Amino acid sequence: MKAGPAVTIPGIIMIICGLVLFYSIQSDPNLDQLLRLVKHGGTFVGLMGIGVMIAGILLYLMEREQPPIQEDFDV
């Protein structure tokens, strides 16, 4: 497997995990400190997942083979 898709897939998984952690815990001022930490950790994991996914997309675009340049200038 090439590096682009191998990096993009974990990035997407990280985004999904971050969304689940962030949205599954309600926002409440009286929330337990541990749950608040898990919610903020979900935000961090989601944002890191966005960066990893973009890195995977860029790796995929850089790995692609370029088509050969045709230099037929005959009229």
C-alpha positions as CSV (number, residue, x, y, z in Angstrom):
1,M,0.0,0.0,0.0
2,K,1.3,3.4,-0.8
3,A,1.9,6.0,1.9
4,G,-0.9,8.4,0.9
5,P,-3.9,6.1,1.5
6,A,-2.1,4.5,4.5
7,V,-1.9,7.9,6.2
8,T,-5.3,9.2,5.1
9,I,-7.3,6.3,6.5
10,P,-6.0,6.8,10.1
11,G,-6.7,10.5,9.7
12,I,-10.3,9.8,8.9
13,I,-10.6,7.4,11.8
14,M,-9.1,10.0,14.2
15,I,-11.6,12.6,13.0
16,I,-14.5,10.2,13.6
17,C,-13.2,9.3,17.1
18,G,-12.7,13.0,17.9
19,L,-16.3,13.8,16.8
20,V,-17.7,10.9,18.9
21,L,-15.7,12.0,22.0
22,F,-16.7,15.7,21.6
23,Y,-20.4,15.3,20.9
24,S,-21.2,12.3,23.1
25,I,-20.3,14.3,26.3
26,Q,-22.7,17.1,27.2
27,S,-21.5,20.6,27.9
28,D,-22.3,21.4,31.5
29,P,-20.5,23.8,33.9
30,N,-20.8,21.2,36.7
31,L,-19.2,18.5,34.7
32,D,-16.7,16.2,36.3
33,Q,-13.1,17.2,35.6
34,L,-12.3,13.8,34.0
35,L,-15.2,14.0,31.5
36,R,-14.2,17.6,30.6
37,L,-10.7,16.4,30.0
38,V,-12.0,13.6,27.7
39,K,-14.1,16.1,25.8
40,H,-11.2,18.4,25.2
41,G,-9.1,15.3,24.2
42,G,-11.7,14.6,21.6
43,T,-11.3,18.1,20.2
44,F,-7.5,17.6,20.1
45,V,-7.8,14.2,18.4
46,G,-10.2,15.5,15.8
47,L,-8.0,18.4,14.9
48,M,-5.0,16.2,14.7
49,G,-7.0,13.9,12.5
50,I,-7.7,16.7,10.1
51,G,-3.9,17.4,9.8
52,V,-3.1,13.8,9.3
53,M,-5.7,13.4,6.6
54,I,-4.4,16.5,4.8
55,A,-0.9,15.1,5.0
56,G,-2.1,11.8,3.5
57,I,-3.8,13.6,0.7
58,L,-0.7,15.6,-0.1
59,L,1.4,12.5,0.0
60,Y,-1.0,10.8,-2.4
61,L,-0.8,13.8,-4.8
62,M,3.0,13.9,-4.7
63,E,3.3,10.1,-5.3
64,R,1.3,10.1,-8.5
65,E,3.2,9.4,-11.7
66,Q,3.4,12.3,-14.1
67,P,2.3,11.6,-17.7
68,P,5.2,11.9,-20.1
69,I,5.5,15.2,-21.9
70,Q,4.9,14.9,-25.7
71,E,7.0,17.3,-27.7
72,D,5.5,17.0,-31.1
73,F,5.7,20.5,-32.6
74,D,5.4,19.2,-36.2
75,V,2.6,21.0,-38.1
